[in-house]
Amino acid sequence: MRRLLQLDRRLGRAVRRLVAALPGGVSAARVIARVMSPAFRVAVAVMILRRGTRATGLRCLGAGVAAGVAARVLRDRLRRPRPGDRPDGGLPSRHAAASAAIARTAAAGAPRVGRAMAVGAVVGMAARVAVAEHDPADIAAGAAVGLASARAVALLAGDQRGRSGA
């Protein structure tokens, strides 16, 4: 396990070095990392406000909140330090959990929106590694929590297969 954690830290440092070598890379990553959560909130709010996507938006809201809460509980218990200066734990990433849950849930009811959100989630997750908010394992664990939350919401919403539309 220790070797895996060391490998994860090395991979995170490699991503940060790569982004730092790109002109404007760190600045762009900071902006992307900062706007990820508000952008997803706005997208969910717009879905809720639009009659045709209201049910999907409400499911996205539920999946995102469930994923964020589950990731927070796990993070506070695991207490794995972040690569940057923040004192709170980083595994699993709440941003990754919420964005994966929202994107997966959106894909079930609004496939084009879901695909766009999936791209945004991946870019945002990579940016959070690039700015030392997380290492790759934090992101992967968060995404897994998010996908599990999306599945749970699909079950609660009546999808008997337990999948969000796939």
Residue pairs with C-beta under 8 A, 6 or more apart in sequence:
4 137
5 137
8 135
8 136
8 137
9 83
9 135
11 135
11 136
12 83
12 129
12 132
12 134
12 135
12 136
13 83
15 126
15 129
15 130
15 136
16 83
16 129
16 130
16 131
16 132
18 25
19 25
19 26
19 29
19 130
20 26
25 130
26 130
26 131
28 127
29 126
29 127
29 130
29 131
30 127
30 131
32 123
32 124
32 127
33 124
33 127
33 128
33 130
33 131
33 133
35 124
36 95
36 99
36 120
36 121
36 124
36 127
36 128
37 95
37 98
37 99
39 120
39 124
40 64
40 98
40 99
40 102
40 117
40 120
40 121
43 102
43 106
43 113
43 117
44 57
44 60
44 61
44 64
44 102
45 57
46 53
46 57
47 53
47 54
47 56
47 57
47 60
47 106
47 110
47 113
48 54
48 57
48 58
48 61
49 57
50 57
53 109
53 110
53 113
55 109
56 105
56 106
56 108
56 109
56 110
56 113
59 105
59 108
59 109
59 153
59 154
59 157
59 164
60 101
60 102
60 105
60 106
62 105
62 153
62 156
63 101
63 102
63 104
63 105
63 146
63 149
63 150
63 152
63 153
63 164
64 98
64 99
64 101
64 102
64 105
64 149
65 98
66 101
66 149
66 152
66 153
67 94
67 97
67 98
67 100
67 101
67 102
67 142
67 145
67 146
67 148
67 149
67 150
68 94
68 97
68 98
70 97
70 145
70 148
70 149
71 92
71 93
71 94
71 96
71 97
71 98
71 142
71 145
71 146
72 94
74 91
74 92
74 141
74 145
75 88
75 89
75 90
75 91
75 92
75 94
76 88
76 89
78 89
78 91
79 89
80 89
80 90
80 91
80 138
81 89
81 90
82 88
82 89
82 90
82 132
82 133
82 134
82 135
82 138
83 90
83 132
83 133
83 134
83 135
84 131
84 132
84 133
85 132
86 133
90 133
90 134
90 135
90 138
91 137
91 138
91 141
92 138
92 141
92 142
92 144
92 145
93 125
93 128
93 133
93 134
93 138
93 139
93 141
93 142
93 143
94 142
95 124
95 125
95 128
95 133
95 142
96 121
96 125
96 128
96 134
96 138
96 139
96 140
96 141
96 142
96 143
96 145
96 146
97 142
97 143
97 145
97 146
97 149
98 146
99 117
99 120
99 121
99 124
99 125
99 146
100 121
100 142
100 143
100 144
100 145
100 146
100 147
100 150
101 145
101 146
101 147
101 149
101 150
101 153
102 117
102 121
102 146
103 114
103 117
103 118
103 120
103 121
104 114
104 118
104 146
104 147
104 150
104 164
105 114
105 150
105 153
105 154
105 164
106 113
106 114
106 117
107 113
107 114
107 115
107 117
107 118
107 164
107 165
107 166
108 114
108 154
108 159
108 163
108 164
108 165
108 166
109 165
111 165
121 143
125 134
125 139
125 142
125 143
126 139
128 134
128 139
129 135
129 136
129 139
134 142
150 164
151 162
151 163
151 164
153 164
154 161
154 162
154 163
154 164
154 165
155 162
159 165
